Amino acid sequence: MQWLDTLSQFWPHFAAGFDFLAALFASIHALLCKRDTRSATIWIATVWLIPLFGPILYLVLGVNRIRRRAIKLAVHKTLSRPVPENLGEPEHDGAEHLKLLARVVNRVIAQPLTTGNKITPLVNGDEAFPAMLAAIESAQKSVSLCSYIFDNDVSGKQFVAALQRAVERKVQVRVLVDAAGTRYSWPPITWKLRHAKIPFAKFLPASIFTPWRVATMNLRNHRKSLIIDGQLAFTGGMNIRHGNILKNRWGEAPDEPDLANKKMAATAREDARPTHNKNSVQDLHFRVEGPTVTQLQEAFANDWAFTTDEILDGEIWFPEVKESGDVIARVIPDGPDGDYDNLRQTLLAALVEAQTSVKILTPYFLPDIVLISMMNLASLRGVRVDIILPAKNNLPPVHWASRALWWQVLERNCHIWLTPPPFDHSKLMIVDGHWVLLGSANWDARSLRLNFELNVECYGREFAGEMDKVITKKLVGAHEVTMAEVDGRSLPGKLRDAIARLFSPYL
């Protein structure tokens, strides 16, 4: 076995050579592709200081750009689209400066602003799930459903049953679930979808058996949308899981379609008492009618084509949509591909144009230094900046990391509020009582750099006023954080929070 002796003699040299080449190629990629100098520096140090595993970590976690084909001409950016004259409001209503915001986003986002939308907030699963189930039951041509988490629990089974009935009615149904999101319950909901013969796909599945997908295993499709017949849509931050139901009446609801009857739902909401536990989650979802529905369908069709190679087109998916309300809106898709940095640039533009108030409702608050600076500058200009966070987070390390940077906004007179349990997963931003951003994205690096997110910007005082009432209600019983509290933490607590913050890009 002389060849084994020879191999063992030269193996260390082979390994060292392979490690050198892997580190070299990873360093070149980081130098050429990383936008953030600090990120490039950290990754280069990692690949050289951690033999063999450093380049592997970079391949798994550091390479996050993927390219996807677009299926609609609407994705081509146009820099000369006009901004609606009054943004849905009479002239001289104090919102003229938001035309500048609309103009900036016009140059960032492929989709145009659309008039004639009606957007209805749905609070928690108590309101959202019955409305969504009723919509599926009413579908005549098509149903497209996208969710990050789709649990195999009481609520998840209700959705599977409704989708199965739609399939049996010969409705074209497509369900897209993030591969990582299917792992939140066992057995996964895909087992039931397959048994019910519901067409579904998993977004970016990756495992030890698919090593060619290792470069995308850290990416997530965090989008949530349901589109019915191309005419009615639901979107927001709500996953399909039973923890979103906070009241008894809907706790063990059977699968009958009339359970989603609005009258019954209203009675249940009046009579039932909140019975939340540690798994309960507050959240916001929205019913959308009008031309923005087509943009939501385009986002789903693009994701579906990327995942399955099937092109969704034609009247059953993209019918003519009539105006239904007075909200001006557009969809803002964001992700580590051609839509990279769309959301972050929109947030920065909104902070720049704010004149009186900014309200930010988010479960995970880990903004980068540029967003922190823009919030601080807005506050220094006299803008009231309120940041509303849950007092108890479902991810303690995220809460620790977030707390480590609170002082950076508090020192410039921004206001941080902690809302009481149950954990609030809602995402919302309101600027000057006129502009609203809603959807799936959080204020953290994962949402702004790694996830595929789906958000909607809306213009209109009436709708913004309605959303402002939602935030005001959440502030009842909330605690305002002071600089003295942040400074008064124990040294071990400060160290723990600071260490957690080092990992914030990966939380």
C-alpha positions in Angstrom: 0.0 0.0 0.0 2.8 2.3 -1.0 0.3 4.8 -2.6 -1.4 5.3 0.8 1.9 6.1 2.4 2.6 8.6 -0.4 -0.9 10.1 -0.1 -0.5 10.5 3.7 2.8 12.1 3.1 1.6 14.7 0.7 -2.0 15.1 2.1 -1.1 18.1 4.4 0.3 19.9 1.4 -2.8 19.2 -0.7 -5.0 20.5 2.1 -2.9 23.6 2.6 -2.9 24.2 -1.1 -6.7 23.8 -1.3 -7.2 26.1 1.7 -5.0 28.7 0.1 -6.8 28.7 -3.2 -10.3 28.7 -1.5 -9.3 31.6 0.7 -7.8 33.4 -2.3 -10.9 33.0 -4.4 -13.2 34.0 -1.5 -11.2 37.1 -0.8 -11.3 38.1 -4.5 -15.1 37.7 -4.5 -15.5 39.7 -1.3 -13.3 42.5 -2.6 -15.2 42.7 -5.9 -18.7 42.1 -4.7 -19.2 43.4 -1.1 -20.6 46.8 -1.0 -19.8 47.4 2.7 -16.1 47.8 3.3 -16.4 46.5 6.9 -18.2 43.4 5.6 -15.5 42.7 3.1 -12.8 43.2 5.7 -14.5 40.8 8.2 -15.0 38.1 5.6 -11.5 38.3 4.3 -10.2 38.0 7.8 -12.5 35.0 8.4 -11.5 33.1 5.3 -7.8 33.4 6.1 -7.9 33.0 9.9 -10.2 29.9 9.9 -8.6 27.3 7.8 -11.0 25.4 5.4 -14.1 26.3 7.3 -13.6 30.1 6.7 -14.1 29.8 2.9 -17.0 27.4 3.5 -18.7 29.9 5.8 -18.3 32.6 3.2 -19.8 30.4 0.5 -22.8 29.6 2.7 -23.4 33.0 4.5 -21.4 35.6 2.5 -22.6 34.9 -1.1 -26.2 36.1 -1.1 -26.9 37.6 -4.5 -28.9 35.5 -6.9 -30.4 36.5 -10.2 -33.9 35.8 -11.2 -35.7 36.3 -14.5 -38.6 38.8 -14.7 -41.8 37.7 -16.4 -43.5 41.1 -16.9 -42.4 44.1 -18.9 -43.4 46.2 -15.8 -40.2 45.2 -14.1 -38.1 47.4 -16.4 -37.3 50.6 -14.5 -38.5 53.9 -16.0 -37.1 57.1 -14.7 -39.7 59.4 -16.3 -43.0 58.1 -14.8 -45.2 61.0 -13.6 -46.2 61.4 -10.0 -49.9 61.8 -9.4 -50.8 65.5 -9.0 -52.2 65.5 -5.5 -51.3 62.1 -4.1 -54.9 61.5 -3.3 -55.4 64.7 -1.4 -56.6 68.3 -2.1 -53.9 70.8 -2.9 -52.2 72.7 -0.1 -52.9 70.0 2.5 -49.3 70.0 3.8 -48.2 67.0 1.9 -46.7 68.6 -1.2 -43.2 67.6 0.0 -44.1 64.0 -0.3 -44.1 64.4 -4.1 -40.4 64.5 -3.7 -40.5 61.1 -1.9 -42.8 59.7 -4.6 -40.3 60.9 -7.2 -37.4 59.3 -5.5 -39.2 56.0 -5.1 -40.2 56.2 -8.8 -36.5 56.0 -9.7 -35.8 53.1 -7.3 -38.9 50.9 -7.9 -39.9 49.3 -11.1 -43.6 49.5 -10.4 -45.6 52.7 -10.9 -47.8 54.4 -8.4 -51.4 53.3 -8.9 -54.6 55.2 -8.0 -57.9 53.8 -6.9 -56.9 51.3 -4.2 -58.8 50.3 -1.2 -56.7 48.9 1.7 -58.4 47.5 4.8 -56.4 46.6 8.0 -57.0 43.2 9.6 -55.8 42.9 13.2 -54.4 39.6 14.2 -55.5 36.2 12.9 -58.9 36.8 14.4 -59.7 39.2 11.6 -57.3 38.1 8.9 -57.8 34.4 8.8 -61.6 34.4 8.5 -61.4 37.0 5.7 -58.7 35.1 3.8 -60.6 31.8 4.1 -63.8 33.4 2.9 -61.8 34.8 -0.1 -60.5 31.3 -1.0 -64.0 29.9 -0.7 -65.2 32.5 -3.2 -62.4 32.0 -5.7 -63.7 31.1 -9.2 -60.5 31.2 -11.4 -57.2 31.3 -9.5 -55.7 31.4 -6.0 -52.0 32.2 -5.4 -50.7 32.0 -1.9 -47.2 32.8 -0.6 -46.1 32.5 3.0 -42.9 32.3 4.9 -44.3 30.1 7.6 -47.2 27.8 6.9 -47.7 25.7 10.1 -49.3 22.3 10.3 -51.7 23.3 13.1 -55.4 24.2 13.5 -55.2 27.3 11.4 -52.9 25.7 8.8 -55.3 22.8 8.3 -58.2 25.2 7.8 -56.2 26.8 4.9 -55.3 23.4 3.4 -59.0 22.4 3.5 -60.1 25.6 1.8 -57.4 25.3 -0.8 -58.4 21.6 -1.4 -62.0 22.7 -2.0 -60.8 25.3 -4.5 -58.9 22.7 -6.4 -61.9 20.4 -6.4 -63.9 23.3 -8.0 -61.3 23.4 -10.8 -59.8 26.7 -9.5 -56.1 27.1 -10.5 -54.2 27.0 -7.2 -50.5 27.7 -6.6 -48.9 27.7 -3.1 -45.4 28.9 -2.5 -43.8 28.3 0.9 -40.2 29.2 2.0 -38.2 26.0 2.5 -36.9 27.2 5.9 -40.4 28.2 6.9 -41.7 24.7 6.4 -39.5 23.5 9.3 -41.4 25.4 12.0 -43.9 22.6 12.5 -43.7 18.8 12.2 -44.7 17.1 10.1 -44.4 19.9 7.7 -47.6 21.3 6.0 -46.2 20.2 2.6 -47.2 16.6 3.6 -50.9 17.7 3.8 -50.6 19.9 0.6 -49.3 16.9 -1.3 -51.9 14.6 0.1 -54.6 17.1 -0.9 -53.2 17.4 -4.4 -52.7 21.1 -4.1 -49.9 22.4 -6.4 -47.2 23.8 -4.2 -43.4 24.5 -4.3 -40.7 25.2 -1.7 -38.7 28.4 -2.3 -34.9 27.7 -2.4 -34.9 24.2 -0.7 -31.4 23.3 0.5 -30.0 20.3 2.4 -26.9 18.2 2.7 -28.3 16.3 -0.3 -28.3 19.4 -2.5 -24.8 20.8 -2.1 -25.2 22.9 -5.3 -27.7 25.0 -3.4 -25.4 25.7 -0.5 -24.8 29.3 -1.6 -28.5 30.2 -1.2 -29.3 28.3 2.1 -29.1 31.6 4.1 -31.7 33.3 1.9 -35.4 33.4 2.8 -38.6 34.3 1.0 -40.2 36.3 3.8 -43.1 37.5 1.6 -46.8 36.9 2.5 -49.5 37.3 -0.1 -52.8 35.8 -1.1 -54.3 36.8 -4.4 -57.8 35.7 -5.5 -58.9 35.7 -9.1 -56.3 38.5 -9.7 -58.9 40.9 -8.3 -58.5 40.7 -4.5 -55.3 40.4 -2.4 -54.1 40.1 1.2 -50.6 41.0 2.3 -48.7 42.2 5.3 -46.6 40.5 8.0 -48.7 37.6 9.1 -47.7 34.0 8.7 -50.2 31.2 8.7 -49.9 29.8 12.2 -52.4 29.3 15.0 -50.5 31.6 17.4 -52.0 34.6 15.5 -55.4 33.7 16.9 -55.7 35.6 20.2 -59.4 34.8 21.1 -61.3 31.7 22.2 -64.1 31.8 19.7 -61.9 31.0 16.7 -59.5 28.7 18.6 -60.9 25.4 17.4 -63.0 26.5 14.5 -64.0 23.8 12.1 -63.4 24.1 8.4 -66.8 25.1 7.2 -66.7 28.1 4.8 -69.5 30.0 6.6 -67.2 30.5 9.6 -65.6 33.4 7.7 -68.9 35.1 7.5 -68.3 38.7 8.4 -71.3 38.9 10.8 -70.2 35.9 12.7 -66.6 37.2 12.9 -67.8 40.5 14.2 -69.9 38.8 16.9 -67.0 36.6 17.9 -64.7 39.5 18.2 -67.1 41.3 20.5 -67.9 38.4 22.7 -64.6 36.6 23.0 -62.0 37.5 25.6 -58.3 37.6 24.8 -56.6 34.3 25.9 -53.1 34.7 24.8 -50.2 32.6 25.9 -46.4 32.5 25.3 -47.1 31.4 21.7 -49.5 34.1 20.9 -48.5 36.7 18.3 -50.0 40.0 17.5 -49.8 41.0 13.9 -51.2 43.1 11.0 -52.4 42.0 7.6 -54.2 44.0 4.9 -57.0 43.3 2.4 -56.1 45.1 -0.9 -58.5 45.9 -3.7 -57.6 47.9 -6.9 -54.7 48.1 -9.4 -52.1 47.3 -6.7 -53.4 43.7 -6.7 -51.9 43.2 -10.1 -48.5 44.2 -8.8 -48.8 41.7 -5.9 -49.7 39.1 -8.5 -46.7 40.0 -10.5 -44.4 39.5 -7.5 -45.9 36.1 -6.8 -45.7 35.1 -10.5 -42.0 36.1 -10.6 -41.3 34.0 -7.5 -43.2 31.1 -8.8 -41.5 31.2 -12.2 -38.1 31.3 -10.5 -39.0 28.3 -8.3 -40.8 26.1 -10.8 -40.1 27.4 -14.3 -43.9 27.7 -14.8 -45.1 31.0 -16.2 -48.4 32.3 -14.8 -50.0 34.5 -17.4 -53.3 35.2 -19.0 -56.7 36.5 -17.8 -57.2 34.0 -14.9 -54.0 35.4 -13.3 -54.0 39.0 -14.7 -57.5 40.2 -15.4 -58.3 43.9 -15.8 -58.7 45.4 -12.3 -61.0 48.3 -11.6 -60.4 51.1 -9.2 -61.9 50.5 -5.7 -60.9 53.3 -3.4 -58.9 56.5 -3.0 -55.5 55.2 -1.7 -52.5 55.8 -4.0 -50.2 52.8 -3.6 -47.5 50.7 -5.2 -45.8 47.4 -4.3 -42.1 47.5 -3.3 -40.4 44.1 -3.8 -37.0 43.8 -2.2 -34.5 41.0 -2.2 -30.8 40.0 -2.8 -31.2 40.0 -6.6 -32.3 42.7 -9.1 -34.5 44.3 -6.4 -31.5 44.7 -4.0 -31.7 47.7 -1.7 -35.1 48.9 -2.9 -36.6 49.0 0.6 -33.6 50.5 2.3 -33.5 53.4 -0.2 -37.2 53.9 0.3 -36.8 54.1 4.1 -33.9 56.6 3.7 -36.0 58.8 1.3 -38.9 58.8 3.7 -36.7 59.8 6.6 -35.2 62.6 4.6 -38.6 64.0 3.5 -40.3 63.8 6.9 -41.3 67.2 8.3 -43.4 66.5 11.3 -43.5 62.9 12.5 -42.2 59.4 11.9 -43.7 56.4 13.5 -42.0 53.0 13.2 -43.6 49.8 14.4 -41.4 46.8 14.1 -40.7 43.5 16.0 -36.9 43.5 15.2 -35.0 46.8 15.3 -31.4 46.4 14.2 -30.9 49.3 11.7 -27.5 50.0 10.2 -25.5 53.2 11.0 -26.9 55.0 8.0 -30.5 54.5 9.0 -29.7 55.4 12.6 -28.1 58.6 11.3 -31.1 59.5 9.2 -33.5 59.0 12.2 -31.3 61.2 14.3 -31.1 63.9 11.7 -34.8 63.8 11.3 -35.2 64.3 15.1 -32.6 67.1 15.1 -34.7 68.8 12.4 -37.6 68.8 14.8 -39.4 65.7 13.5 -41.0 63.6 16.2 -39.6 60.1 15.8 -41.3 57.2 17.7 -40.0 53.7 17.5 -42.5 51.1 18.9 -41.0 47.7 19.8 -42.3 44.6 21.8 -41.2 44.6 25.4 -40.6 40.9 25.3 -39.2 39.5 22.0 -39.7 36.0 20.7 -36.0 36.0 19.9 -34.1 37.1 23.0 -30.7 37.5 21.2 -32.4 39.9 18.8 -33.7 41.9 21.7 -30.3 42.0 23.4 -28.6 43.2 20.2 -31.3 45.8 19.6 -31.0 47.1 23.1 -27.2 47.6 22.6 -27.9 50.3 20.1 -30.9 52.1 21.6 -28.6 54.8 23.1 -27.6 55.9 19.6 -31.2 57.1 18.8 -32.2 58.1 22.4 -29.3 60.5 22.6 -30.8 62.5 19.7 -34.3 62.6 21.3 -35.9 59.8 19.3 -38.5 58.0 21.4 -38.5 54.2 22.0 -41.7 52.5 23.3 -42.0 49.0 24.6 -45.5 47.4 24.2 -46.8 44.8 26.6 -47.2 41.1 25.7 -48.2 39.2 23.7 -45.3 39.6 21.3 -46.1 42.0 18.5 -44.9 41.0 15.0 -46.6 44.0 13.3 -44.6 46.1 10.8 -45.7 49.6 9.9 -44.2 53.0 9.2 -46.1 56.3 9.0 -44.6 59.6 7.9 -46.3 63.0 8.4 -49.7 61.5 8.9 -49.9 60.8 5.1 -47.4 58.2 3.9 -47.7 54.6 5.1 -45.4 51.6 4.5 -46.8 48.2 5.3 -45.7 44.7 4.5 -43.3 41.9 5.5 -40.0 43.6 6.2 -38.3 44.3 9.6 -35.7 46.9 10.4 -32.8 44.5 10.5 -30.0 43.3 8.2 -31.8 40.1 7.3 -34.8 41.9 5.9 -32.8 44.6 4.3 -30.1 42.5 2.8 -30.9 38.8 2.7 -34.7 38.2 2.6 -37.1 38.5 -0.3 -39.6 41.0 1.1 -42.9 42.4 -0.1 -44.1 45.9 1.0 -46.6 48.4 -0.1 -46.3 52.2 0.1 -49.5 54.2 0.4 -50.4 57.8 0.2 -53.6 59.3 1.7 -54.5 61.0 5.0 -57.6 59.0 5.7 -55.7 55.6 5.5 -52.7 57.0 7.3 -55.1 58.3 10.0 -56.6 54.8 10.3 -53.1 53.3 10.7 -52.2 56.0 13.3 -55.1 54.8 15.4 -53.8 51.3 15.3 -50.4 52.5 16.6 -52.1 54.7 19.3 -54.0 51.6 20.5 -50.8 49.6 20.7 -49.2 52.4 22.8 -51.8 52.0 25.5 -49.9 50.5 28.5 -46.6 50.9 26.6 -43.4 52.0 28.5 -41.2 54.7 27.1 -37.5 53.8 27.4 -35.2 56.5 28.9 -31.5 57.0 28.5 -31.1 56.5 32.3 -32.6 53.0 31.9 -30.2 52.1 29.1 -27.2 53.5 31.0 -28.3 51.9 34.2 -28.1 48.3 33.1 -25.6 46.0 34.8 -22.2 45.5 33.3 -22.9 41.8 32.5 -26.1 42.8 30.8 -24.3 45.5 28.7 -21.6 43.0 27.7 -24.2 40.3 26.8 -26.1 42.9 24.6 -22.9 44.2 23.0 -21.8 40.6 22.1 -25.2 39.8 20.6 -25.0 43.0 18.5 -21.8 41.7 16.9 -23.9 38.9 15.4 -26.8 41.2 14.3 -26.1 40.8 10.5 -26.9 37.1 11.0 -29.8 37.2 13.5 
